Amino acid sequence: MKKIIILAVFILIGVGGYLLLTQSSGEDQPNQYKGAAQTKAGNSDSPDSKQSSKLKSQQEIQAMSSQERRTYMQSLTDEQRQQMRQALGGGNREKGSETQFGEHQQKQADARSSDKQDDTKTQSAKTTPTSPTTSPTPTPSTTDTAPTTTDTTATAKTAAAQNQRPGSNSPQNAARQMQSALGNSRWGRQNLTSNATQIEAVTLVEDSYSPQLPILAKIKAKVTDNIAAPAAVRVVKVLATAGEYVETGQLLVELDSSDLQLSIQAQQAAVDQQQASIRIAQLQYNNNLVLLENAKTNLKKEQTLLKDGFSNDSSIEAATDKLRSAQLTVDLFKEEKISRETNLTSAKINLQKLQSQLSDYLIKAPYPAKIINLNATVNQKLKAGDQVITLIDQNSLIASGQVPATKHALLSLNKTQANLTVDNKNTQLILTYLASSAERGAVNVEFLLPSDKEFVVGDTIELKINLQSVQSFIVPSDSIYQGQYVYLIREDRLQQTKVEILGYQFINDSQWTLIQADDLENDTQILATRLSSPATGTSVKVIKELSF
């Protein structure tokens, strides 16, 4: 089977060579072997003859040995090199890429050509004994077409057989060798470690950095009012909508208070009655005082008459009884007066209670607030206790979250600030609450939110807390693996190192991490490229240095 495959390859090479020779003859060159003669002349040192070198087919090139390919490429002009490059798929490369390695490869090719000139002549002699200075392609006769073609094919087969080794003359290797000779391929680059992973790195610099600790916080309201229906009542007016911001004293909803108004009127009548009773009792009291004085005067008069012999004991006793009755009437009024005043006070209190209930039927904003919920429509009938409206105090909104207990010492009440981005603008928040103890490894914190910004209670926002500056190294967040490891670059190999994360900084919308460890030093490079599975000992090559 192997012999059959080799024979088929040789047949294809022969057919390709024949087709190339046939196509090379032009209208002004009736001699079909003129191209071959020019190829022979092109191998001389004359520049003019070099201009007429004929391009070989891909099959012929694949049949050559490595030494023959180098010799052949040296014989080509720049234009022919460009044509060869296009034939091999390299014509679309940029000229800058071509010249980057071309000069170096040309110098190496010239040096190898000079060192092995004798070997080249010897090899050429083996291929064409009658013309040692020409190319491996024999010069055909102008009158004998078929034998010459056969000789050319045979020569190619001979060269392929002499230089054949496993994989050396495959189409892929031949193309690579030709592109390397042209100095325009990655296979031609020198000193490139094929098994080294190309990476980006960052150089460590220790300094005093202010870490930013990102946390998720929930928006809450310290002051919230849920206003309910005071009784079974009907909605008369709705003067606000949910989500609206309202001012102190603004009327929001009016409820039907007709029944309450009747109760207030009745209680007002009771107050008026008590006040009238007190007034009448006061008039009676004043009259009783006059009667009392008259009784006292009459008793004194009877006592005087008794001394003069003009009165008797019966008259004295009658005058004394009147005085006693008048005094009793006056004393009784004083006791009744206290009771009447007490009843009046109670009636007034009841009236005030009813009047205060009247305000419950006129729902107003108790402070600058935002309406969260509104469950009322005109003519809707509500039951006692049904929720009508929910308000929150805009000046009491906070962002409540947690920080790791290890960061507790870095926070200061009413001093620590946090950054919040609202409408693409940075807003500074002040820490207003810091728990004194940790729960499950975390400390509760609260930041006061500005009242002039719109927030939704229950939403979650991201805060970046500015902590106290610490001595640390700053690296890209992609450098952190498994939350606690980085990879140092030691002699072009990776070395895993455990670090402590002190916080983060956000620079140009990119997150950088502040780290510290005992074995970190200034000017040490660490891996900055995110690899899928890095490991200690992995060979790497730094192609770019990152900075912030």
C-alpha angles and dihedrals in degrees: 000000000000092000091051091053092048091048090050090051091051091049091052091049091052093049091048091051092050092050091049092052091047093051094046094067112093133200091261090049110062090171104088092201096056090098091056090050090052090050089055091048091047092066091067123095094250113113090216092055090046090059090061097053111136121231113241125225122256090250091055091049092050089052092057126093120241091259092050091051092053092048091048094050091052089057094058126094122234091259091051090048089054091050090049090049091053091049090054093048098259100106095097096058118110119260092237090060090048096054094044093078103008097089093048092049092046091053090050091048091050091050093049090046092053094047094047102036093119092050089052093053091047092050091047089050090055090053097042112018095181095056113035095174097052133085121277089263109095120232108251126218117253091228103037108065106161099047091050092052089049091050091050092052091046092050091051090050091049093051091047091049093049094049100033117127130153109292095348098113101031114135090250095052092043091054092047093050092049093048090047089053089052090053093231106107139079088237089065096057115113130224094017114146104221096199097047117107112231110230145166119243141191127212116230119240118179115217143138106283129178106227122215114216111206116211136169113238132188121225113239137170118229090200119045130163125200107191116200135188110275093214142344098309146152125242111242104175137010111197102170142045135223113273093026122134112228136188130235112286095012112148110239109167132009120205128199107268100173094117091048091049090058091051091050092051092051092050091048088055090053090053091049091050092052091049091051092050090053091050092051092047090051091055091049090049092054090051091049090054089057091049090050092053091048091051090052092049093048093051092052090049093052091048091054092048090049091058090050091049095248098109138044141216093265092061091047091052093049091050090049092052091053092051091049092050093049091050091049091051092052093048092049091055091057091056093045091047091062091051093048092050090049092052091048092051091050091050091051091050091052089049091052091050091054092046091050089053088056089068088059088065090055103059110203133173108263092200140354099305148160121234108234099174133012118187103175138096131180113282091008112147115226132194123228107279097020110143112248106174141356121213132185127199108243090207092059101056115128139177108231122196146131136256128196113273089237089067095052094098091054093061128084124195114245090001108064112088133203130203119233123181112218121173090349090303126112116240124192117223127195124226105243100169131036120175114232094220138033128246118206092344096310136097123218116234135179130201123196113239122218115258093218093065125078115243133169117226109238096027121125120231134182120242128189108210115208107224130193115283117267136186106257148127122259121219137163113273089238087068091067116090125191089354095285113045137082130180119235119206110233117175092337093309133103123249120188116228130181115230140181117240110224098178144291142274125205111217121177091342090307124114118231123187128224111218139174134190136157095246097048115109137180118270092021114136121226133188113271099173118092105239123188096228115004119179139181110274096028110147112237140176120208110226099167137027116215126210136176 
